Amino acid sequence: MAKGIGQFISQTLASFASPNLFRVDIAKNNPLTTNPRIRERLSLVCHNAQIPGLTMVTTDKDLAYRSNVRQKTYDDITLAFHCNDDMLELKYFQKWMEDMVNPRTNRVGFYNSYIGTITIHKLSRQTTATPNAPDPAELNASTLVTTIHEAYPKRIEPLSLDYAGTGVMTLS
């Protein structure tokens, strides 16, 4: 039996996830070092985020060609931000990395003093009240929340300055 567009829409409710609806919240464990205004700005200018991949580490195959799971590991993530003219986004992550390793003494700081939490919210594309979402507060609600605990920046990608460059500078 052939399936029609009406059946497809009724099964999926035409609500496939959109990759461009998300919000990223970054919070360092030391709230004294994080200005709420900067956290809000980082959330607004983050234009690319990844939900980390998951890998199961397994043993080598035994004589019966079986392998067993030993542990799970998560991939690192990359976040990309549009930079404002004051370069506050770059300065924020440079300061965070200075908290990790003192630039004068080259001593590594205490782990608990530089870790933070990154929360990635995948948002719903629901923009109008429907029987499924009658409350305006539920519009663009989080449909998936991924939290990265004990997060810290490992790398700031090089920033390219170029006379031929146009557009907005990006920090990854």
Disulfide bonds with the S-S distance in Angstrom:
none
